[in-house]
Amino acid sequence: MKVLIADDEPIARERLRALIAEYPDLVLVAEAGDGSAALHACSEHAPDLVLLDIAMPGIDGLETARHLAAFEPRPAVVFCTAYDEHALSAFEAAAVDYLVKPVRRERLAAALERVRTFIAGRAQARTEPLAEDKRRTHLCARLRGSLRLIPIDDVRYLQAEEKYVVVHHSRGEDLIEESLKSLEHEFAGQFIRIHRNCLVARDELVELRRTGDGRIEAVLRHGDKPLEVSRRCVPHLREMVKHL
């Protein structure tokens, strides 16, 4: 079983490294000191298990776990943290187990049994949408074995294209393997639907414009060209534009 350790404390990583070494069937493939590095390492090494701290700089462990839930194959996540008040949030992020530091041998052994059961079934279920203060702050685009983290605040619009969604952002565009519907649900209030295949960041919408042939287009603050608006979306968009 391939294992990755993600913790910003070297002593904590050393402790986990020593415990893992006691299991001949476990192979430590990488270590990371923050969430971003953990995601990159997971993309490169495809671990079966991620031992993940919660309180880390930048992207914390909870958000890292939510990104990992979209990986294929999805790794098992076991949180290792000094604070027990995060337990509910950890299981909302689909963690297999939750260990409080300093991690004890018997608790790790119990967690590993759960991990083996998880891997045998390789659960694919996604978690329920999270509260506003627990939404992701980045989208994760996987690129030829690596990945790119795109800040949500940099996203201008999202456009469905076959089985992918094209993320148009301030640095260009990337493909992600998520559904437009799930993104609309997760980021309700931040993005607004203008077409069955397109969500636009509210802050990007400047005006609605009628074309010569009677179609309605949305003009974006940073858009190179207007975007088509479906008829069913027009009434709600017009009401919203009045309050911009």
N, C-alpha and C positions, 0 to 999 in steps of 0.2 A: 504494500500500500504506500503510495507516494504522499508525503506530508510536506506542507509549507507552514512555517511559523511567521506570524506577523505581529510584531510588538515593538514599540518604540524604546523599550527599556532593555539594554543589553543583558542585564542580570536575569530578567524574566526569560529572555530567549535562551540563555545558557541553561537555566533550570529545565525548560521544556526539552531542549536538546539532549540533556542527560537522561531524562525520563524516556524519551523516544528510543534512545540507544539501547534500552533494556529489552526492546522488542525486535527480534530478528526479522520479522515480516514487515517492519516499517522502514521506509527509506526517506530521509530528509533531503528534499530536492532543492529547497531554497529558503532564504530568510528575508524578511522585509521589515523596515522600520516605520512605515506609514501605509495608509490605505492605497494611495496611488501606486506605490512600488509593489504592493501586494497584488493588485490587479494585473500589473504588467507581468509579474512573476507567474501568476496563475495562467495567463494567456500563453506564456512561453513553455511552462512545465506541465500544465494540466494535472495538478495534484488531485488525489482522491479525497484528501482531508486538509482543511485549513484551520489551524489553531490561531484564533484571531482575538487580539485585544480590542477593547471598545474605545477607550480614550486615547486616540492617537492624533497627531497634528494633521491638518488638512482634511482629507476625507476620512471620517472616523470609521470604526469597525462596523457600526450598524449600516451605514450607507454602503460600505464595501460589500457586506453580506447581501444587500439588495441587488447590487450589480452581479454578484456571483450567482444569484438565483437564475440569471438569464444565460449563464454559460452552458455550453453543451460539449461534453457531459458536465452536469452540474456537480461541483464538489460538495462534500459534507462540510458544514461549518460548526466548529465547537468554539464558543467564546471562552476566553480566559481573561478574567478581569478582577481588579481589586475591589470592585463595588458590586454588591448584590442587588442594588435597586434597579439595575438595568435588565433584570431577568425577563420581565414581560415584553419589553421592547425587543429583546434578543429572540424570543420565540415568535414574535410577530414578523421578524426578519427571517423566519424559517430555519433557525439554528437547530442542530441535532441535539446539542447539550450546552450546558452553561457551567463553567468551572470557576470557582473563586480562588484567587491567588492567596497564599502560595498553593499551587496545584498539588494535591496529594495523589500518591500512586494509585490507591484504590479507586479514587474518583475518576482518574484518567482511564483506568482499566474498564470501568463501567461505561464511560463515554465511548471508548473504542468498540465495545460490543454494540452500542447503538449505531455507531458509524458503519460497522460491518453489515448490520441489518439494512441500513439506508443504502449502502452501495449495492447490496444484493438486489434491491428493488429499484435503485436509482430514481427516486421520486422526481416527478416532473412538475408537480403542482406549483403554481405561482402563489404568492402571498396576496392577501386582500389589500386594496388601496389603503395608503397610510394617511394619517392626519396631516394637515398642511405643514406643521412644523417638523414633520418627519419625511417629507418628500425628498427625493434625490436632488442634489444640487448640480449634478452633471449627468449627461448621457454618455454611454460607452459605445464607441464604434470600434469593431474589431477589424484589423487590417493586416492580412497576410501573416498571421501569427503574432502580431503585436496589437496594440490598441491605442485609441485616442480618446481622451476625456474631454467632453465639450461642455463648458459651463452653461447651465440652463439660461442664464441671463444674456448669453451671447447668441441664443437661437432666435432667428427672425421668423422662420416659418418651417412647418413640417409637411411633407408631401408624400403620400403613399404612391409606391411604384412597384407593382407586382407584389412579391412577398416581403419587400423591404419598405422602409421609410427613409426618404432623403431628408437629412437635417441641413437646412440652409442657415449658416451662422456667419459671424463677423469675419471668420478666417477662410470661408469657402463652403464646401459641402461634403457630407459624409453619409454613408449608408449605415443604418442600424436595423437589427432583426427584431423589431417590436411592432405591435399593431398600433395604428393611429387611434383606434378606439381606447386602448389601454392608456395611451399617452394623454388623450383628452380627459380621461377619468382621473388620472393621477395628478395632472396639472390644471385641473378645472379652476377657472378664474384667471389663470396666467395666459392661456391660449384660447382662442375662439375659433369655432369652425366656420369656414366660409364656403366650403364645398365638401362633398362626401369624401374627397381625397386630400383635403388640405386644412391644416390648422395654422393660424397666424398669431404671433405674440401680440397681445393687446396694445402694448406700447408702440408697436410698429404700424398699426393701422392709422392712416392719416385721413382718408376720405373714400367715399364710394363715387364712381364715375360711370355714367351711361355712355355706351359706345353708339356709333352711328346706326348700327343694326339692332339696337335695343337691348343689348346685353349689359350686365352690371359687372364692373371690375373694381377690385380693391387696390388702392394706391398705398404702397408701403413707404415708410420713412427712409429706409435704406434699400428699397427694391430697385433692381435694374429695369423691371417691367411690371405692369399691373397684373394682378392675379384674377382669374375668373371666379365670380361668385354665383353659386346656384340660387335659383329662384326661391327655394324654401328657406334659405338663410338670409335673404334680403331684409325682411321686416325687422328681425332682431338686430341685425347689423346697423340698420338705419337708426334705430333707437339708441344703440350704443354710441354711434358716431356723434349724435346730438350732444352727448355729455363729455366729449373729448376736450 
